């Protein structure tokens, strides 16, 4: 999947750029000649990514939960480029603590990075997006924003919220010339997924083999080429979870059935990667 020459020179801001999905997206945009602003908490990861790109990106490392950093990002983009063509809200965190084990600090921080930050950054960047001829906002959501995840309740809560906000804003902004949409991948084979597999994360992630970050990046490019409110990298998973949510009062039984299949898939996932001996908890 490649973007056409009409995207060359556009300015794209990507959060969570140093992660598995973010790196793939950044490489695809770099290949298409976009000018990149890459943001992440991981400064070393940003530097490693920049060294792999053809063009020199603008790197901004820091805690995206700090509003002062978001304002700094806006000021930097405005000073250097004068506009923003594409905002890609991709940064997120997922933990495997059950709700009664969550610290209050983690509840606040997880909701902030997964839900509040993309909304704040989108709002802050609106004036710069309005300076672009074809502005876009694309949020990386998750099927965890459609189907509840008992092992990761704050992740699911934040992604449910982000999906609702994305759809609401998309309808409103469509009238204002800004295209808004969300990507809803199922499980993606990243370092985070391996951590979840080892520490008792949701078995729902392993019902089927996980997607590659490249697969999700392809769907991000499709969203740029053919904007929609939502795109699902794995359509079969999307249909299954949306069907399940037609029966909310049966969701406990449905998830229990999914988890039985997922437990077998997680065992296979760990065995294939030689990770079984490193399991911390199930």
N, C-alpha and C positions, 0 to 999 in steps of 0.2 A: 504494500500500500504506500503510495507516494502522493504528495501534494503537487499541484500544478505550479507553473512559474508565476501565476498571479499572486501567490503567497510570499514570494521573495521580497524581503525588505520590510514586511510587517513586523510589528513589535509584539512579542508574546511574553507574558509574565507567568511563570510556573512555580508553584509552591510544592514542597516535598520533592524537590528535584533530585536529591541525592539518594532517594530510595529506589527500589527495584523498578516500579512502574514509572516513576519520574525520570529516571535515567533513559529509559527507552523512548519516552515521549520527547525528551530534550534532543536525543540523537536524531529522531525523525524530523523534528522542526529545524534543526541545524542543517540537515541534508537538503531541506527545501529552501534554505537561504533566509530564514527568519532571523531577526535580531532578538536575542534572548536575554531575559532577566530571570535569573535562577535563584530561588530562595530556599533555605533549609536551615535547620538548627545545626546540622553536621557540616562544619566548615571544611574539614579535611575531605569529606565526601564530595562537596562542591568542587574543590580544587581538583580532585581526581577526575571528576566528570568533565570539567573544563578542558583538561589536558587531552581528552579524547575527541573533542569537537573540532570542526574545521574552522569555525569563526570564534572570535573571542567574546564570550558572554559577559554580561554584567552580573557579578555574584554578590548576593546579600545574605550573610549568615546571621542568625539570631533567633530569638524566641518569638514566634509569630503570635503568641498569646499576649504580647505587649503592644498596646495600641500605639505607643510611641514609635515602635519599629514599623508598623503599618503606615503611619504618617511619613516616616522616613523613606519608605519604599515609594510612596506616591510622589514625594518631592523629588526623589532621585530620577524616577521615570519622566516626570514632567520636565526637569532640567535638561536631561540628556536627549529625550525624544520628542517631547511636546504632545504626545498622544499615547494611547494604548489600544492596540487592535484586538488583542486576545488575552483574556484572563483565564488561567487554568488553576482552579482551586483543587489541589491534589493532596495536600498534607493531611495526615490523619494518624491516630494512634489507636491500637486495640489492646486490651488487657484480658487476661483469663481469670480474673478474680470474680467470684460470685458476688451478688449485690450486697449480701450481709457481711462480706469480707472487705468491701471497698472502703478505703479511707475517704474522709470528706474532701481532702485536698485533691485526691485523684478524681472524684466525681466532678469537681469544678474544673480541673485542668483538662480532662477528657472531653467534656462538653464544650470547653472553650476552643480547643484546637480543631475539633471535628465539626462543630456547628457555628459557634460565634465568630471565629476567625474568618471563615469564608464569607459570612454575611457582612462583617465589618469591612473586609477588604473589597468586596464587590461594591459596597456603598461608597467607600472612599475613592474608588477608581472610576465611578460613573462620569465625573467631568472629563477625565482623560479619554474614556471610551467614547464619549460623545464627539470627540475631536477626530475620531477615525471614520473612514467612509463605510466600513462594514464591520462594526464591533461585535465581539462575541464574549460570552461568559460560559465556561464549561466546568461543571463540578464533578469530581469523582465521588460517586456515592457508593453503593454496594447493594447486593441483594439482601444484606443485613438491614437495609432500610425498607424492605418489603416483608420479610419473614423474621419474627422475633428470634433472637439468639440467647437462650437462657444462660450460657456460659460467658457471654460478653454483653451484659444488659446496657451498659453505658454506651458502647459502640452502637448497638442497635437503636437505642433512644436517639442518639445524635444523628444517625443516618436516616432514621424515619423523619426527623425534623428537617434535615437538609433536603431530603427529597420533596417534602411538602413545600418548603420555601422555594426550591428551585422551580417547581411547577407553577407556583403562584407568581413568582417574579417573571417567569418566562411569558406568561399570558399578558402581564402588564407591560413588560419591556418590548414585546413584539410590536406594540402600537407606537413605541418610541424609537424604533429602529435598531434595537440591540437584541441580537439573537442569544437566547439562554437555553441551556440544556444540561442533562446529566448523563453520565456513564454509570451503569450499574453492573459491574463484574461480579461473578461469584468468586470462589477462592482463587488466589493467584499465587504461583510458586515463587515466593520471595523469602527472605530471611525471617520476616515477621511470621509467615505461615509456618515455617519450620519451628519457630519458637512456640507457636500455639500448639503444634502437634506434640511437642515435648512436655508442655506444661498444662495440659488438660483443656485446651481451647475447644471451641465448638466442633463436635463431630460432623455437623452439617457441612463443614468445609470440605469434607472428604467423601461425600456421596459419590462423586465422580472425580476422575483425576483433575487436579487443579490446572487452570489456564497458565500460560506463560505471560510475563510482563509484555512481551512483544505483541501478543494477541490483543491485550487491552490497549496498547499504543495504536494498533491498527484501527481499533474502534474509535479512538480519539480523532484520528485523521478522517475517518468517515464522517464524524460529527462536524468537522470543519468543512468537508466537501459537500455534505448533504445535511444541513442542520435539522434537528428534530428536538422535541422536548426530552425524549429519553432514547437511549440506545443500550442494548444488552449484548455484550460480547459473546455470551453463550445463551442462545435463544431457548434451548430446551430447558435449562435451569430456570430461566425467567418465567416460562409458561407454567412450570411445576409449582413454583412458590406462589405465583399469583392465583393459581387455581386453589391452592391450599388456603389462602386468605379469604376465599369466598365463604369459608366455614369457620369464623373466628372462635365460636364456642367449642369447636372440636380441635382447636389448635394444639392442645396438650397431647392428645392421642396422635395427631398427625406428626408432630415433632418427634415423639417417641419412636414412631415408625421410621422416620427419616434417620434418627440417630443410630438405630440398629444397623442400618446399611452404612452409615458414615463411620461407625466404629471399625467395621471390617475394612473400609477404605483407608482409614488412618493407619491401621496396622500394616496394610500393604504399602502405603506411602513411606512409613518409617523403615520397613524392611528393604525396600528398593534403594533407599539412600544410606543404608547401614547405620541408622540412628537409634535402633531399638534399645541398645544398652544405655543410651543417654536420657531415657525418659525420666522426667522428674515426678510427674503425677498424672493420673488419668481421672 
